[in-house]
Amino acid sequence: MSTVASTPTAILPAATTQKAGTKEWIAVLAGMIGAFMAILNIQITNASLLEIEGGIGTGVDNGAWISTSYLIGEIIVIPLTAYFSNVFSFRKYILVNTILFPLFSMACAFAHDLNTMIVLRGLQGFAGGILIPMAFTMVLTKLPKSQQPIGLAIFALSVTFAPAIGPTIGGYLTENYGWQTIFFINTIPSAIMAVALAATLEREPMRLGLLREGDWPGIFTMAIGLAALQTVLEEGNKDDWFSSPFILKLSIIAFVFLAAFIWIELRVEKPLVQLRLLKQRNFGIGVLVNVLVGVALFGTVYILPQYLGQVQRYNAEQIGNVLAWTGLPQLLLIPLLPMMMKRFDARYIGFLGISIFAISCFMNVMLSGDSAGDQFWIPNIVRAIGQALVLTPITAITTGGIAPSDAAAASGLTNMLRNLGGAVGTATLGTILTKREQFHSNIIGQSITVSRDEVRNRLDQLTGYFMAHGVSDHAKATSQAVVTLGRVVKRQALIMAFSDTFAVIGVVLAIAAVALLLTRKTNIGGGAGAH
């Protein structure tokens, strides 16, 4: 057993009453604020990257590190959370990071160069990353069996609503008040969270002696491996993957260190991450489904803003307004999930939700040059309905057989792999988008030749247009006509590539839906913290 699993103070004590009291609910809800803000900050800069890049004087290629550094910090610290909360005590560890998270966030607003921004965003991710699994752990340990579905529904709302609404908030603040303001959004919620947690969480002694027993080889290999992998995923497509020596070297580092990490975790007496939990059927399949859903959740939030920005030339606020309709309906639907799960098998609710989510993606496979904000309204509403029905039942199924002593370890593993799935999915979708644009551009380009009457006629029309609008030289007007036609081809190829990418997300979700049906029926809420 791990350090976490073998010591009862590794996590909060399991609930022992049939109903959680006010104190327990305040603690759980405060934890949800932290999870919401941490996940929100993954996406909040996406719609505002161009403005941030201009503000700190860096180019588009390097600006991606503003998001990458945050994800690296977050994805490394999530699996470390169970161990460090045991060493420093749950209460002290979450309170310290609740305070550090907004401080690092506000510091980002004062960054004047890329290197400073990368360091501060990484530290922000490192502090914010612990808030996600700790919120999840509190649901499994603070709430009794009968109330865990309610807690899981609130957690699901944080995980699915935050990415959807992040670009909306970021875009609005950037367009109206400047990009710096997005880094102050965490201040007041974090202050409320800190006060609530300080008043409700039990005081526990620190157990610094456990530092000597820590799985330090596992921690070292995991940190290096995940940091290298995350960098490869974020930068690979831009650098044309393995044709870049930098990406090739990082890929080798990621493979070697992650392979060593897995070998260590399967052999060491007290592993950092309990990979053995994956042998449990529902947990293993549930984690796989979580990873695939993570691909879709992060993928849609990545692809749709890219389409609206590159094809339709939307600004940050306009992109946010379109994405808002993926998030807002979830506020109404997710609270209904606990009642539904009492009446229907969670597997079928999850299957229905994933299927609806997949349908919403397939609704976007017939994009055209006229597909803009209004045309995404119905697919986004459908997507919101599907997402609302997804995470709560999947989480309940995944954790249904987890013992209270394993709650923190299961939480860290589940949340790390879902975020890693999102990172892998985003990188893969970015590559698919690039390759499919090249494919369609080549196919369309083969038919655009001057030997065709319609092509010559179109070039003549464009040449006449430019000569009528100030270009006196016929040769120059013809050259501009050719360039314009090339842009039309490129835009159409890009639209078709986005259609293909949505189709891929739909297929990934279809696989997840089928996989979910392979789990066993579980007593909802009967895992960690159940009695």
Secondary structure, 3 states (H helix, E strand, C coil): CCHHHHCHHHCCCCCCCCCCCHHHHHHHHHHHHHHHHHHHHHHCCHHHHHHHHHHHCCCHHHHCHHHHHHHHHHHHHHHHHHHHHHHHCHHHHHHHHHHHHHHHHHHHCCCCCHHHHHHHHHHHHHHHHCHHHHHHHHHHHHCCHHHHHHHHHHHHHHHHHHHHHHHHHHHHHHHHHCHHHHHCCCHHHHHHHHHHHHHHCCCCCCCHHHHHHCCHHHHHHHHHHHHHHHHHHHHCCCCCHHHCHHHHHHHHHHHHHHHHHHHHHHHCCCCCCCHHHHHCHHHHHHHHHHHHHHHHHHHHHHHHHHHHHHCCCCCHHHHHHHHHHHHHHHHHHHHHHHHHHHHCCHHHHHHHHHHHHHHHHHCCCCCCCCCCCHHHHHHHHHHHHHHHCCHHHHHHHHHCCCCHHHHHHHHHHHHHHHHHHHHHHHHHHHHHHHHHHHHHHHHHHHHCCCCCHHHHHHHHHHHHHHHHCCCCCHHHHHHHHHHHHHHHHHHHHHHHHHHHHHHHHHHHHHHHHHHHCCCCCCCCCCCCCCC
